[in-house]
Structures are given as C-alpha cells and as structure tokens.
Amino acid sequence: MQATDKNDRVVYWGTGRRKSAVARVRLVPGTGQLVINGKPGDLYLQFNPTYLTAAKAPLETLGLGGEYDILVNASGGGLTGQADSIKLGVARALCQLDPDNRKPLKVEGYLSRDPRAVERKKYGLHKARKAPQYSKR
C-alpha cells in the first residue's frame, strides 16, 4: 500500500510472515538504513551477517540498496523468523513501488511465504515424533 508520512515522503508498505514472526515493513526514500523496532538493524539482528543480508536481499537484487530506508515493526518468533519475515515484507513493498519489480523478485523466490511451521504434539508421544523408550522384556 502506498501512503505519505509526516514529511510528505511516499511510503510503501508490506507485511511478511514466517513461522510465528510477523514484520510490518515500510519503505521510505532515504539512505539505505535498516531500523527494526526503533533500533538500528545490525544491533537488533545481533550483527549476524546472514540475517542482515537476508533482510536487505530484495533491495540488493533490484539494485536499490542505498535508495530506501527500511522501517520495520517486528513481533513474535525468533531472529531467524523475523529476518525472513522482513525479507518477504520488503519484497512485497517493492512490488507496491513498481509492478515491474515483481518478476525479478519472483525468480529469486522472495515473494514466496515459507509454509513450514511447528508440528503438533501427538498423544502417546513425548513430543511430535519422540516416542517413549521401547522395552522388549
């Protein structure tokens, strides 16, 4: 969704989800900063290069790395889930920015939501698949 903020800058929205993590992402014209829940992105993601590159990957694919600031409100899950949800949110916001961005993002797989989730616990078992010890005698 496209809107304007207090400074009359154009803002593009995208929502990403992964496991139980949800990220509401805003793309604002800027210098390429990543801000998550009011903290600098590298500090929030604990300076982990895997998480940082994943969050910025859709922008780098289109060559827009230094042109937009990424403002994120993330909740739920852990850092891996939040980083992947940010990646999906950024990709969706970039599709709002220009519909021509959809094809290269789709080819890279950035617009696909990861459907994997925690398997439920079954009765008679300790966890989802861990069975009690078997005794033959």
VENTA-V171171 format. One record per residue. N is the residue number from 1. SS is DSSP state (~ for helix, > for strand, _ for the rest). NEAR is the number of other C-alpha atoms within 10 Angstrom. D_FIRST is the distance of its C-alpha to the first C-alpha in Angstrom with 1 decimal. Layout:
{{N | SS | NEAR | D_FIRST} {N | SS | NEAR | D_FIRST}}
This chain:
{{1 | _ | 12 | 0.0} {2 | > | 13 | 3.8} {3 | > | 11 | 6.6} {4 | > | 11 | 10.3} {5 | _ | 9 | 12.6} {6 | _ | 6 | 16.3} {7 | _ | 6 | 17.5} {8 | _ | 8 | 15.3} {9 | _ | 12 | 13.7} {10 | > | 15 | 10.4} {11 | > | 20 | 8.1} {12 | > | 22 | 5.6} {13 | > | 23 | 5.1} {14 | > | 23 | 7.2} {15 | > | 21 | 10.0} {16 | > | 26 | 13.4} {17 | > | 25 | 16.7} {18 | > | 24 | 20.3} {19 | _ | 19 | 23.4} {20 | _ | 14 | 22.9} {21 | > | 20 | 20.6} {22 | > | 23 | 16.9} {23 | > | 28 | 14.8} {24 | > | 21 | 11.6} {25 | > | 28 | 10.7} {26 | > | 26 | 9.5} {27 | > | 25 | 10.4} {28 | > | 20 | 12.3} {29 | > | 15 | 14.9} {30 | _ | 12 | 18.2} {31 | _ | 13 | 21.1} {32 | _ | 17 | 20.0} {33 | _ | 18 | 20.5} {34 | > | 20 | 19.4} {35 | > | 19 | 19.4} {36 | > | 22 | 19.4} {37 | _ | 13 | 20.1} {38 | _ | 11 | 21.5} {39 | > | 13 | 23.9} {40 | > | 13 | 24.1} {41 | ~ | 20 | 22.8} {42 | ~ | 16 | 26.3} {43 | ~ | 11 | 28.0} {44 | ~ | 16 | 25.6} {45 | _ | 19 | 26.0} {46 | _ | 11 | 29.8} {47 | _ | 11 | 30.1} {48 | _ | 12 | 29.8} {49 | ~ | 11 | 29.2} {50 | ~ | 11 | 28.0} {51 | ~ | 22 | 25.2} {52 | ~ | 19 | 24.3} {53 | ~ | 14 | 24.3} {54 | ~ | 18 | 22.3} {55 | ~ | 25 | 19.5} {56 | ~ | 21 | 19.5} {57 | ~ | 21 | 20.5} {58 | ~ | 28 | 17.4} {59 | ~ | 21 | 17.4} {60 | ~ | 13 | 21.1} {61 | ~ | 14 | 21.0} {62 | ~ | 12 | 19.2} {63 | _ | 10 | 21.4} {64 | _ | 14 | 18.8} {65 | _ | 16 | 20.4} {66 | _ | 13 | 21.3} {67 | _ | 15 | 18.6} {68 | > | 18 | 15.7} {69 | > | 18 | 16.1} {70 | > | 26 | 14.8} {71 | > | 24 | 14.5} {72 | > | 26 | 14.8} {73 | > | 16 | 15.8} {74 | > | 22 | 17.9} {75 | > | 17 | 20.3} {76 | _ | 14 | 22.8} {77 | _ | 15 | 24.8} {78 | _ | 12 | 26.4} {79 | ~ | 17 | 25.6} {80 | ~ | 16 | 25.5} {81 | ~ | 23 | 23.0} {82 | ~ | 28 | 20.8} {83 | ~ | 26 | 21.1} {84 | ~ | 25 | 20.2} {85 | ~ | 30 | 17.2} {86 | ~ | 34 | 15.9} {87 | ~ | 31 | 16.6} {88 | ~ | 31 | 14.6} {89 | ~ | 30 | 11.5} {90 | ~ | 32 | 12.0} {91 | ~ | 30 | 12.5} {92 | ~ | 25 | 9.4} {93 | ~ | 26 | 7.5} {94 | ~ | 24 | 10.1} {95 | ~ | 20 | 9.5} {96 | ~ | 19 | 6.2} {97 | ~ | 18 | 8.7} {98 | _ | 9 | 11.4} {99 | _ | 9 | 12.2} {100 | _ | 11 | 15.7} {101 | ~ | 18 | 14.9} {102 | ~ | 17 | 14.7} {103 | ~ | 12 | 18.5} {104 | ~ | 14 | 19.8} {105 | ~ | 22 | 17.5} {106 | ~ | 12 | 18.7} {107 | ~ | 9 | 22.3} {108 | ~ | 12 | 22.2} {109 | _ | 13 | 21.0} {110 | _ | 22 | 17.9} {111 | _ | 21 | 15.7} {112 | _ | 13 | 18.5} {113 | _ | 16 | 18.5} {114 | _ | 14 | 22.0} {115 | _ | 8 | 23.6} {116 | _ | 8 | 26.6} {117 | _ | 9 | 27.4} {118 | _ | 8 | 30.6} {119 | _ | 9 | 33.3} {120 | _ | 9 | 34.9} {121 | _ | 12 | 38.4} {122 | _ | 12 | 41.1} {123 | _ | 9 | 44.2} {124 | _ | 11 | 47.4} {125 | > | 11 | 45.6} {126 | _ | 11 | 44.9} {127 | _ | 13 | 41.4} {128 | _ | 13 | 39.3} {129 | _ | 12 | 42.0} {130 | _ | 11 | 44.7} {131 | > | 12 | 47.8} {132 | _ | 10 | 50.8} {133 | _ | 6 | 53.6} {134 | _ | 6 | 55.9} {135 | _ | 5 | 59.6} {136 | _ | 4 | 62.0} {137 | _ | 3 | 65.1}}
